[in-house]
């Protein structure tokens, strides 16, 4: 049987492309979503994925979500911790509530989903992997998104710790996208990145999904950060 991948935040944007490409490559995919039900249902119809709903910014959501995801195929081999919110806020604006929300979503939920997968695979004598979606900007954070970068930075460090703690049952890697998906608010930023990136262009969601596919299949790779950023980290 083909391996099963749980993708958090998999109904839209980068997660959606991951779900589409992995399902085409023969993986059985379970997509987690929070509010994007219509997009999740469309993926069910068009790509045959299974879906599970949950709010990962709320403590206590991880265990029931993992149990429900297991009912889709009876096993999970890999988890892609992709669910994210790109919240604005300077250090002066940061509240404890906003900080905890970002940490829950970007660090705490990935940690305990990874632990749940580790226990699940240990019981069955299987191996698998974790892929944490971070951000190429973590190495040069801006002052306008303090809670976001603090929590994504924690996820990157978590990757290294868990690669040691979970081996050899789980390989744990990070993937850091750069300028790959824009919104109207980001058009100025993406235009500037296109001018200054070593590759002279911004990237695509497909490039990120192909990076995820590589990490799923690279069975001697663990504890790394894979930038998909057009050379942004060199700037």
Secondary structure as a PSIPRED ss2 file (coil, helix, strand):
# PSIPRED VFORMAT (PSIPRED V4.0)

   1 X C   1.000  0.000  0.000
   2 X C   1.000  0.000  0.000
   3 X C   1.000  0.000  0.000
   4 X E   0.000  0.000  1.000
   5 X E   0.000  0.000  1.000
   6 X E   0.000  0.000  1.000
   7 X E   0.000  0.000  1.000
   8 X C   1.000  0.000  0.000
   9 X C   1.000  0.000  0.000
  10 X C   1.000  0.000  0.000
  11 X C   1.000  0.000  0.000
  12 X C   1.000  0.000  0.000
  13 X H   0.000  1.000  0.000
  14 X H   0.000  1.000  0.000
  15 X H   0.000  1.000  0.000
  16 X H   0.000  1.000  0.000
  17 X H   0.000  1.000  0.000
  18 X H   0.000  1.000  0.000
  19 X H   0.000  1.000  0.000
  20 X H   0.000  1.000  0.000
  21 X H   0.000  1.000  0.000
  22 X H   0.000  1.000  0.000
  23 X H   0.000  1.000  0.000
  24 X H   0.000  1.000  0.000
  25 X C   1.000  0.000  0.000
  26 X C   1.000  0.000  0.000
  27 X C   1.000  0.000  0.000
  28 X E   0.000  0.000  1.000
  29 X E   0.000  0.000  1.000
  30 X E   0.000  0.000  1.000
  31 X E   0.000  0.000  1.000
  32 X E   0.000  0.000  1.000
  33 X E   0.000  0.000  1.000
  34 X C   1.000  0.000  0.000
  35 X C   1.000  0.000  0.000
  36 X C   1.000  0.000  0.000
  37 X H   0.000  1.000  0.000
  38 X H   0.000  1.000  0.000
  39 X H   0.000  1.000  0.000
  40 X H   0.000  1.000  0.000
  41 X H   0.000  1.000  0.000
  42 X H   0.000  1.000  0.000
  43 X H   0.000  1.000  0.000
  44 X H   0.000  1.000  0.000
  45 X H   0.000  1.000  0.000
  46 X H   0.000  1.000  0.000
  47 X H   0.000  1.000  0.000
  48 X C   1.000  0.000  0.000
  49 X C   1.000  0.000  0.000
  50 X E   0.000  0.000  1.000
  51 X E   0.000  0.000  1.000
  52 X E   0.000  0.000  1.000
  53 X E   0.000  0.000  1.000
  54 X C   1.000  0.000  0.000
  55 X C   1.000  0.000  0.000
  56 X C   1.000  0.000  0.000
  57 X C   1.000  0.000  0.000
  58 X C   1.000  0.000  0.000
  59 X C   1.000  0.000  0.000
  60 X C   1.000  0.000  0.000
  61 X H   0.000  1.000  0.000
  62 X H   0.000  1.000  0.000
  63 X H   0.000  1.000  0.000
  64 X H   0.000  1.000  0.000
  65 X H   0.000  1.000  0.000
  66 X H   0.000  1.000  0.000
  67 X H   0.000  1.000  0.000
  68 X H   0.000  1.000  0.000
  69 X H   0.000  1.000  0.000
  70 X H   0.000  1.000  0.000
  71 X H   0.000  1.000  0.000
  72 X H   0.000  1.000  0.000
  73 X H   0.000  1.000  0.000
  74 X C   1.000  0.000  0.000
  75 X C   1.000  0.000  0.000
  76 X C   1.000  0.000  0.000
  77 X C   1.000  0.000  0.000
  78 X E   0.000  0.000  1.000
  79 X E   0.000  0.000  1.000
  80 X E   0.000  0.000  1.000
  81 X E   0.000  0.000  1.000
  82 X C   1.000  0.000  0.000
  83 X C   1.000  0.000  0.000
  84 X C   1.000  0.000  0.000
  85 X C   1.000  0.000  0.000
  86 X C   1.000  0.000  0.000
  87 X C   1.000  0.000  0.000
  88 X C   1.000  0.000  0.000
  89 X E   0.000  0.000  1.000
  90 X C   1.000  0.000  0.000
  91 X C   1.000  0.000  0.000
  92 X C   1.000  0.000  0.000
  93 X C   1.000  0.000  0.000
  94 X C   1.000  0.000  0.000
  95 X C   1.000  0.000  0.000
  96 X H   0.000  1.000  0.000
  97 X H   0.000  1.000  0.000
  98 X H   0.000  1.000  0.000
  99 X H   0.000  1.000  0.000
 100 X H   0.000  1.000  0.000
 101 X H   0.000  1.000  0.000
 102 X H   0.000  1.000  0.000
 103 X H   0.000  1.000  0.000
 104 X H   0.000  1.000  0.000
 105 X H   0.000  1.000  0.000
 106 X H   0.000  1.000  0.000
 107 X H   0.000  1.000  0.000
 108 X H   0.000  1.000  0.000
 109 X H   0.000  1.000  0.000
 110 X H   0.000  1.000  0.000
 111 X H   0.000  1.000  0.000
 112 X H   0.000  1.000  0.000
 113 X H   0.000  1.000  0.000
 114 X H   0.000  1.000  0.000
 115 X H   0.000  1.000  0.000
 116 X H   0.000  1.000  0.000
 117 X H   0.000  1.000  0.000
 118 X H   0.000  1.000  0.000
 119 X H   0.000  1.000  0.000
 120 X H   0.000  1.000  0.000
 121 X H   0.000  1.000  0.000
 122 X H   0.000  1.000  0.000
 123 X H   0.000  1.000  0.000
 124 X H   0.000  1.000  0.000
 125 X C   1.000  0.000  0.000
 126 X C   1.000  0.000  0.000
 127 X C   1.000  0.000  0.000
 128 X E   0.000  0.000  1.000
 129 X E   0.000  0.000  1.000
 130 X E   0.000  0.000  1.000
 131 X E   0.000  0.000  1.000
 132 X E   0.000  0.000  1.000
 133 X E   0.000  0.000  1.000
 134 X C   1.000  0.000  0.000
 135 X C   1.000  0.000  0.000
 136 X H   0.000  1.000  0.000
 137 X H   0.000  1.000  0.000
 138 X H   0.000  1.000  0.000
 139 X H   0.000  1.000  0.000
 140 X H   0.000  1.000  0.000
 141 X C   1.000  0.000  0.000
 142 X C   1.000  0.000  0.000
 143 X C   1.000  0.000  0.000
 144 X C   1.000  0.000  0.000
 145 X E   0.000  0.000  1.000
 146 X H   0.000  1.000  0.000
 147 X H   0.000  1.000  0.000
 148 X H   0.000  1.000  0.000
 149 X H   0.000  1.000  0.000
 150 X H   0.000  1.000  0.000
 151 X H   0.000  1.000  0.000
 152 X H   0.000  1.000  0.000
 153 X H   0.000  1.000  0.000
 154 X H   0.000  1.000  0.000
 155 X H   0.000  1.000  0.000
 156 X H   0.000  1.000  0.000
 157 X H   0.000  1.000  0.000
 158 X H   0.000  1.000  0.000
 159 X H   0.000  1.000  0.000
 160 X H   0.000  1.000  0.000
 161 X H   0.000  1.000  0.000
 162 X H   0.000  1.000  0.000
 163 X H   0.000  1.000  0.000
 164 X H   0.000  1.000  0.000
 165 X H   0.000  1.000  0.000
 166 X C   1.000  0.000  0.000
 167 X C   1.000  0.000  0.000
 168 X C   1.000  0.000  0.000
 169 X C   1.000  0.000  0.000
 170 X E   0.000  0.000  1.000
 171 X E   0.000  0.000  1.000
 172 X E   0.000  0.000  1.000
 173 X E   0.000  0.000  1.000
 174 X E   0.000  0.000  1.000
 175 X E   0.000  0.000  1.000
 176 X E   0.000  0.000  1.000
 177 X E   0.000  0.000  1.000
 178 X C   1.000  0.000  0.000
 179 X C   1.000  0.000  0.000
 180 X C   1.000  0.000  0.000
 181 X C   1.000  0.000  0.000
 182 X C   1.000  0.000  0.000
 183 X C   1.000  0.000  0.000
 184 X H   0.000  1.000  0.000
 185 X H   0.000  1.000  0.000
 186 X H   0.000  1.000  0.000
 187 X H   0.000  1.000  0.000
 188 X H   0.000  1.000  0.000
 189 X H   0.000  1.000  0.000
 190 X H   0.000  1.000  0.000
 191 X H   0.000  1.000  0.000
 192 X H   0.000  1.000  0.000
 193 X H   0.000  1.000  0.000
 194 X H   0.000  1.000  0.000
 195 X H   0.000  1.000  0.000
 196 X H   0.000  1.000  0.000
 197 X C   1.000  0.000  0.000
 198 X C   1.000  0.000  0.000
 199 X C   1.000  0.000  0.000
 200 X C   1.000  0.000  0.000
 201 X C   1.000  0.000  0.000
 202 X C   1.000  0.000  0.000
 203 X C   1.000  0.000  0.000
 204 X C   1.000  0.000  0.000
 205 X H   0.000  1.000  0.000
 206 X H   0.000  1.000  0.000
 207 X H   0.000  1.000  0.000
 208 X H   0.000  1.000  0.000
 209 X H   0.000  1.000  0.000
 210 X H   0.000  1.000  0.000
 211 X H   0.000  1.000  0.000
 212 X H   0.000  1.000  0.000
 213 X H   0.000  1.000  0.000
 214 X H   0.000  1.000  0.000
 215 X H   0.000  1.000  0.000
 216 X H   0.000  1.000  0.000
 217 X H   0.000  1.000  0.000
 218 X C   1.000  0.000  0.000
 219 X C   1.000  0.000  0.000
 220 X C   1.000  0.000  0.000
 221 X C   1.000  0.000  0.000
 222 X C   1.000  0.000  0.000
 223 X C   1.000  0.000  0.000
 224 X C   1.000  0.000  0.000
 225 X E   0.000  0.000  1.000
 226 X E   0.000  0.000  1.000
 227 X E   0.000  0.000  1.000
 228 X E   0.000  0.000  1.000
 229 X C   1.000  0.000  0.000
 230 X C   1.000  0.000  0.000
 231 X C   1.000  0.000  0.000
 232 X H   0.000  1.000  0.000
 233 X H   0.000  1.000  0.000
 234 X H   0.000  1.000  0.000
 235 X C   1.000  0.000  0.000
